[in-house]
Structures are given as C-alpha cells and as structure tokens.
Amino acid sequence: MSSEATSIPDTELDELRNAHFIEAAELARQLPEGAAPVLLDIRFRPGLAEPEAEYDAGHLPGSHYVHLPTVLADAGPHRSAVDGALPLPSAGALQCALRSYGINNDSAVVVYDNRHGLSAARAWWVLKWAGLVNVRVLDGGYGYWQSLGLPTTTQRPDTGAGSITLKAGLSPASGNLATIATDEAAAFPHGGILLDAREREHFVGTPGDPPAHIPGALSLPSSSTLDEDGLLLPPEVLRAQAEAAGLTPGAAVGTYCGAGVLAAHKVLTLATLGIEAALYVGSWSAWSATAAERN
C-alpha cells in the first residue's frame, strides 16, 4: 500500500465526506429551521421521459425542480456534436436560474435526485465549478429519503429572489474545478489515469466491435461506489477501490462517462478521498463525434 495513499487520516476523510455529502437524518433536522439550505431536485436519468412530472408527484419540502439539460448544461440542436451532449451552461444563464431558486453567494445548497446521487453530482460539480462553496449531495437521494419515512410534498416552493453573482467570463477552462478537452483526454493516459465512470458493459462495447472507450482509460463505474441502499460506501472501501486503480492524492486523474454526468459523480467521490480529478465534460458523446478526425 502506498504511503501517500494513507497520508490522509480517517478523521480528515470524515471531514471531506461531510463537506460534500449530507445524511438524510441531518437534513431532516435542518429543514424546520430558519437556516435550512436551498434544496435542488435533479430528476434526470436515461429514459426518464417526464422528470418534472415525477418531481410534481413528490419531492422534498421546499425543493426546486432543476431541468439538468437546460440549467446544468446548454444542450440542444444549436450546439455542435463535438461539444458533447451536455456542454456547460453560460454564466449568465446559470446565474439567472440560481437566483430564481433564491440562491445568494453565501447560500448553503443541497442537491438530490432519484438516482442515489449519480445525477445530482452533476449539479454539485457545476455549482462548485461556478464558484459556490457550500454545496452537498443528499446521500442516498430521494429513494432513501422516502424509505426512512421522511417528509415529502407535492407543493412547489415560490420562486426565489436570490442575488448570487457568478464570474462573467466563466468558461470550462476558467471555472473553479478542472476540466479537460477532447485532445487532452486523448493524451491523458500517457501521463495520468483516465477513468471511465460508465457501467462496465458500455466500456467493453459490443462483441465483435472495438472496445467503446478512450484508449488507455480504466473502467471504474460510479455505481460501484454505492451500497445496496444507494448510499455512499464507507471511506475505507472507497479508498481501497481508489488504491486498486492506482489513485492516490497528488495523482493526475481525469474522468469521463457518456455525457458528463456519471463522471461528475466520480469527481465527487474522489474528492471525499482528497483526490482531485478533472472532468472531460464532453465525455464519450464528444469523443465519438470527433472519431473521424482521429482516423
């Protein structure tokens, strides 16, 4: 075992975890208080046709619905395929949305989803990239919250009047979290570790066809960091996973997935171990769109 990998004591790992995740019981205690965090509901998963309808059927009290493709991304036919399926939003559009949720520069924010945090991590990443400091993911997400019998509602909160101000020139390269572009992703495995956060079957590809992953990448699915209840695995288990993949604090790490959602969860979970990882925002959707240029 690397001595560098064990340099972060368990108490510090607990602090890192608590800085990025919040337990359902703790959040439930905070909700009745006047200083409760702003809650954002990130209903997004492949194949979910009407995420807003699912939100309207039940959500955490006071939580605002967030449409991931248009708030946490700038997706649509106006974007080139080489940008990927979910390119990052502009500072102006993101700021407008965050203000409508009542977010100020010093607001505490908790994000959650219907996918055990795998989608909410995109919100965590975008908000941290944009400069927000106090952002946490609800461990286990909405499903676990429901399993505990904690309060839910079908009532929408009022539109907020937040005052948050984001950096006007915000771009992938100038944000507060590291990103890599397609050309950097191609070269990354030569000097660092590039992680594919998708499920293993997507990494391996179809039998008879070439592997459907970036050459040199390692498969480490984001779902492998969750237990059967959708909760984040204990720190010692996550650390063992990371060490097995050669990941230690200070290592050069990049991560991608299909469209930059699961990979954001990988950045999040590695952050709980003190390991910084750069996100390939365009991910496989951008990589495959530029395949002809590399052939």
VENHU-V667917 format. One record per residue. SS is DSSP state (2 for helix, 1 for strand, 0 for the rest). PHI is phi in degrees with one decimal (NA if undefined). Layout:
ss: {SS:SS}
phi: {PHI:PHI}
This chain:
ss: {0:0:0:0:0:0:0:0:0:2:2:2:2:2:2:2:2:2:2:2:1:1:0:2:2:2:2:2:2:2:2:0:0:0:0:0:0:1:1:1:1:1:0:0:0:0:0:0:0:0:2:2:2:2:2:2:2:0:1:0:0:0:0:1:1:0:0:2:2:2:2:0:0:0:0:0:0:0:0:0:2:2:2:0:0:0:0:0:0:0:2:2:2:2:2:2:2:2:2:2:0:0:0:0:0:0:0:0:1:1:1:1:1:0:0:0:0:0:0:2:2:2:2:2:2:2:2:2:2:2:0:0:0:0:1:1:1:1:0:0:2:2:2:2:2:2:2:0:0:0:0:0:1:0:0:0:0:0:0:0:0:0:0:0:0:0:0:0:0:0:0:0:0:0:0:0:0:0:1:1:0:2:2:2:2:2:2:2:2:2:2:0:1:1:1:1:0:0:0:2:2:2:2:2:0:0:0:0:0:0:0:0:0:0:0:0:0:1:1:0:0:2:2:2:2:1:0:0:0:0:0:1:0:0:2:2:2:2:2:2:2:2:2:2:0:0:0:0:0:0:0:0:1:1:1:1:0:0:0:0:0:2:2:2:2:2:2:2:2:2:2:0:0:0:0:0:0:1:1:1:0:0:2:2:2:2:2:2:2:0:2:2:2:2:0}
phi: {NA:-67.6:-66.6:-66.2:-68.5:-100.7:-72.1:-90.0:-68.1:-58.5:-63.4:-72.5:-62.2:-62.5:-65.2:-63.6:-62.9:-69.2:-75.9:-116.2:-127.3:-129.7:-77.4:-59.1:-62.8:-67.3:-64.2:-61.8:-70.5:-80.4:-57.7:-73.2:-84.0:-67.6:-102.1:-62.8:-70.2:-74.1:-105.4:-121.6:-99.9:-108.2:-85.1:-155.3:-163.1:-55.9:88.5:-82.7:-71.7:-129.1:-61.8:-68.4:-65.7:-66.3:-60.1:-64.8:-77.0:162.0:-156.4:-67.4:-55.8:84.9:-83.3:-97.2:-74.8:-122.4:-85.7:-55.9:-62.9:-110.9:-104.0:-95.3:-154.9:-124.2:-91.8:145.3:-67.1:-75.7:-97.5:-70.2:-61.1:-69.8:-79.5:91.6:-72.2:-134.6:-64.6:-69.1:-74.5:-75.9:-60.5:-64.5:-66.1:-66.0:-59.9:-60.5:-65.2:-63.7:-64.6:-67.7:-90.3:83.5:-89.9:-109.5:-61.5:-104.2:-69.9:-88.8:-127.2:-121.3:-113.0:-149.7:-150.7:-106.8:-140.8:60.0:94.9:-65.6:-94.2:-60.9:-61.3:-63.4:-65.7:-55.1:-65.5:-61.9:-68.0:-68.3:-59.4:-78.6:115.8:-68.9:-100.2:-100.3:-129.5:-132.7:-102.9:-71.4:-64.1:92.0:70.0:-64.9:-60.8:-69.4:-56.3:-63.1:-62.4:-87.9:72.4:-81.1:-63.6:-134.4:-150.6:-109.5:-84.9:-82.2:-76.5:-67.1:-64.3:-84.1:-136.2:-72.8:-126.5:-58.2:-125.3:-96.5:-61.4:-61.7:-91.0:-58.2:-145.8:-51.8:-79.9:-105.2:-72.0:-85.8:-124.1:-75.9:-129.1:-130.6:-94.1:-60.0:-65.3:-70.7:-63.4:-63.6:-89.0:-57.0:-61.5:-74.5:-126.6:-157.1:-117.3:-105.4:-103.9:-100.1:-90.4:-73.5:-63.2:-57.3:-64.9:-73.4:-67.9:-71.8:88.4:-81.0:-53.8:94.8:-105.5:-61.3:-54.0:-92.8:-148.4:-69.9:-53.5:91.3:-74.7:-109.4:-86.6:-146.4:-56.6:-62.6:-63.2:-73.2:-93.6:-113.7:-89.9:-67.0:-93.8:81.9:-89.2:-63.3:-62.9:-58.7:-54.3:-67.3:-73.1:-62.8:-65.8:-64.4:-59.1:-64.6:-63.7:-63.6:-91.1:82.3:-95.1:-139.2:-54.7:98.2:-71.8:-82.8:-128.2:-127.3:-146.4:-147.5:-149.1:-82.4:-143.3:90.3:-105.3:-60.1:-65.9:-64.2:-65.5:-65.5:-58.7:-62.4:-66.6:-67.0:-62.0:-69.8:-105.5:77.8:-108.4:-87.7:-132.2:-91.3:-98.1:-85.7:-60.9:-66.9:50.7:-62.0:-63.5:-79.9:-59.8:-68.3:-72.2:-108.8:-60.7:-61.6:-67.6:-95.3:-100.0}
